């Protein structure tokens, strides 16, 4: 049973084999934390499973909520978080972390004034989307061209984002002194198609930025090769999955003796 305030002032916590010298009054039972192990077990240098069981048992007996002190954490607003926020902003979608599903709502196109009476009103539909993102693409030749020229080049090759269908490619420009690094976010219906689009757009940009008489450094080739490797593994897994489904279907249809 949990102790009352008077007993907590007098009763000392068990030290699990080591003397902690802490009383219940020094541990606030109302504080919410991770009940994995306690502060005094950390200070005593005990980390075995037996010690954790004793600590948890003691906490349950005396009604104390245990806390974990995490150290050496590097907490910052990362590029990955920024790209995820941009993904949610441009699509107005919802990400379910438990099911790993990203869904967006497609709004119906507004009919023309001569189509208002002919077509019935359409409702919005919810569809799934996949995304491939990176914040580490760089090409030294990008420093020698204006961003407006870069975007016009992408538009001329059909690289852009469809606001209505909520799919396509978006760029994030990192304004640095060298101006050679940028982020890239590709959104599509299927993961395999998104990976192919991502690699295809990178290849087009690489061809436009790489001049034969200039020695430029870039990581585009490595990124495209990595995507091709992932596509090869995905295709191999898909073939194996189809073969297993066919085998299961043939076993189910086979007559039992």
C-alpha positions in Angstrom: 0.0 0.0 0.0 1.2 3.5 -0.6 2.4 5.3 2.5 0.8 8.5 3.8 2.7 11.7 4.3 3.8 11.0 7.8 5.2 7.6 7.0 7.0 8.9 4.0 9.0 11.3 6.1 10.3 8.5 8.3 10.5 5.4 6.0 13.6 5.1 4.0 13.8 3.5 0.6 15.5 0.1 0.2 18.9 0.4 -1.3 18.9 -3.0 -3.2 22.1 -3.9 -1.5 23.6 -0.4 -1.5 23.0 2.5 0.8 21.2 5.4 -0.9 20.3 7.6 2.0 17.2 8.9 0.3 13.8 9.1 2.0 10.4 8.9 0.4 10.0 12.6 1.0 12.8 13.3 -1.4 11.1 11.2 -4.2 7.8 12.8 -5.3 5.3 10.0 -6.0 3.2 12.4 -8.1 5.9 13.0 -10.7 5.3 11.1 -13.9 8.2 9.3 -15.5 9.5 6.2 -17.1 9.2 3.4 -14.6 12.2 1.4 -15.8 14.7 1.9 -13.0 15.3 4.5 -10.4 17.8 7.2 -9.7 19.5 5.5 -6.8 20.1 2.4 -8.8 21.9 4.5 -11.4 24.0 6.2 -8.8 25.0 2.9 -7.2 26.1 1.6 -10.6 23.6 -1.3 -10.7 22.3 -2.2 -14.1 21.5 -5.9 -14.0 18.1 -7.3 -14.6 18.0 -8.5 -11.0 18.6 -5.0 -9.7 15.9 -3.6 -12.0 13.4 -6.2 -10.7 14.3 -5.3 -7.1 13.9 -1.6 -7.8 10.6 -2.0 -9.6 9.4 -4.3 -6.8 10.4 -1.7 -4.2 8.7 1.1 -6.1 5.5 -0.9 -6.4 5.6 -1.7 -2.7 6.1 1.8 -1.5 4.0 3.5 -4.2 6.9 5.6 -5.7 7.0 6.6 -9.4 10.5 5.9 -10.7 12.3 8.3 -13.0 15.1 7.9 -15.6 17.7 10.5 -16.0 18.8 10.6 -19.7 22.2 12.3 -20.4 24.3 13.1 -23.5 21.3 13.8 -25.7 21.7 16.0 -28.8 18.3 17.6 -29.1 17.8 19.9 -32.1 15.5 20.8 -34.9 16.8 18.4 -37.6 16.5 18.7 -41.4 14.4 15.5 -41.3 11.8 17.1 -39.0 11.8 20.2 -41.2 11.2 18.1 -44.4 8.4 16.2 -42.6 6.8 19.5 -41.6 7.0 20.7 -45.2 5.4 17.4 -46.4 2.5 17.9 -44.0 2.2 21.6 -45.0 2.1 21.1 -48.8 -0.2 18.1 -48.7 -2.3 19.0 -45.7 -2.1 15.3 -45.0 -2.1 13.1 -41.8 0.6 10.7 -40.8 -0.3 7.7 -38.7 2.9 6.6 -37.0 1.4 3.3 -35.7 0.3 2.0 -39.1 3.0 3.9 -41.1 0.3 5.3 -43.4 0.3 8.8 -44.9 -3.1 9.9 -46.2 -4.1 13.1 -48.0 -7.5 14.4 -49.0 -8.0 15.2 -52.7 -10.5 18.0 -53.2 -12.7 17.9 -56.3 -11.9 20.3 -59.1 -14.2 23.3 -59.4 -16.5 22.9 -62.4 -16.6 25.5 -65.0 -19.6 27.9 -65.1 -21.1 26.0 -68.0 -20.7 22.6 -66.2 -22.4 23.6 -62.9 -25.8 22.3 -63.9 -24.6 19.4 -66.0 -22.4 17.6 -63.5 -23.4 16.6 -59.9 -21.2 18.0 -57.1 -18.2 15.8 -56.3 -17.0 14.9 -52.8 -13.5 14.9 -51.5 -11.6 11.5 -51.5 -8.9 10.3 -49.1 -6.0 8.5 -50.7 -2.6 7.2 -49.5 0.7 8.8 -50.5 4.3 7.8 -50.2 7.3 10.2 -50.0 11.0 10.0 -50.4 13.0 12.9 -49.0 16.6 14.0 -48.5 18.4 17.1 -47.3 21.9 16.2 -48.3 21.9 16.6 -52.1 24.7 18.8 -53.4 26.3 19.8 -56.7 29.1 22.4 -57.0 27.8 23.7 -60.3 24.6 24.9 -58.6 26.6 27.8 -57.1 27.1 29.3 -60.6 23.4 29.6 -61.6 20.5 31.6 -60.2 17.8 29.8 -58.4 15.2 31.2 -60.9 17.2 29.6 -63.7 17.3 26.3 -61.8 13.5 26.3 -61.3 12.8 27.2 -64.9 15.0 24.3 -65.9 13.1 21.9 -63.7 9.7 23.2 -65.1 10.9 22.7 -68.7 11.6 19.1 -67.9 8.2 18.6 -66.1 9.7 18.5 -62.6 7.2 20.1 -60.3 4.4 19.6 -57.9 0.7 19.1 -58.7 -1.3 20.9 -56.0 -4.6 19.2 -57.0 -3.3 15.6 -57.0 -0.8 16.3 -54.3 2.1 14.5 -55.9 5.4 15.5 -57.6 8.8 16.9 -56.5 9.5 19.9 -54.2 12.9 21.5 -53.5 14.2 23.2 -50.5 17.1 25.6 -51.0 19.7 26.1 -48.3 21.0 29.6 -48.5 24.6 29.2 -47.7 27.8 30.9 -49.0 28.5 28.1 -51.4 24.8 27.7 -52.4 25.4 24.1 -53.7 23.3 22.1 -51.3 19.5 21.6 -51.5 16.8 19.3 -50.2 14.4 17.2 -52.3 11.0 15.8 -51.6 9.1 13.5 -54.0 5.5 12.5 -53.3 3.6 9.8 -55.1 1.0 7.1 -55.0 3.3 4.0 -54.7 6.7 3.7 -53.1 8.3 2.1 -56.1 7.0 4.8 -58.4 8.2 7.5 -56.0 11.7 6.0 -55.9 11.8 5.8 -59.7 10.6 9.4 -60.1 13.1 10.6 -57.5 16.0 8.9 -59.3 14.8 10.1 -62.7 14.5 13.7 -61.6 18.0 13.5 -60.0 19.4 12.2 -63.3 17.8 15.0 -65.3 19.2 17.7 -62.9 22.6 16.0 -63.0 22.7 16.2 -66.8 21.7 19.9 -66.8 24.2 20.9 -64.2 27.1 18.9 -65.3 29.0 20.5 -68.2 31.6 18.4 -70.1 34.3 21.2 -69.8 33.8 21.7 -66.1 34.9 19.5 -63.2 32.0 19.5 -60.8 31.7 17.5 -57.6 28.4 15.9 -56.6 26.7 13.1 -54.8 24.0 12.5 -57.4 25.5 9.4 -58.8 25.7 7.7 -55.4 22.2 8.6 -54.6 20.9 7.3 -57.9 22.8 4.0 -57.4 21.4 3.6 -53.9 17.8 4.1 -55.2 18.4 1.6 -58.0 19.7 -0.9 -55.4 16.6 -0.3 -53.3 14.4 -0.8 -56.4 16.1 -4.0 -57.2 15.6 -5.3 -53.7 11.9 -4.3 -53.7 11.4 -6.0 -57.1 13.0 -9.2 -55.8 10.9 -9.1 -52.7 7.8 -8.6 -54.8 8.6 -11.6 -57.0 9.2 -13.8 -54.0 5.9 -12.6 -52.5 4.0 -13.4 -55.7 5.6 -16.8 -55.8 4.6 -17.6 -52.2 1.1 -16.5 -52.9 0.9 -18.8 -56.0 2.2 -21.7 -53.9 -0.3 -21.1 -51.2 -3.1 -20.8 -53.7 -2.1 -24.1 -55.4 -1.9 -25.9 -52.1 -5.4 -24.6 -51.2 -6.8 -25.8 -54.5 -5.1 -29.2 -54.3 -7.5 -32.1 -53.4 -6.9 -33.6 -50.0 -6.4 -37.4 -49.8 
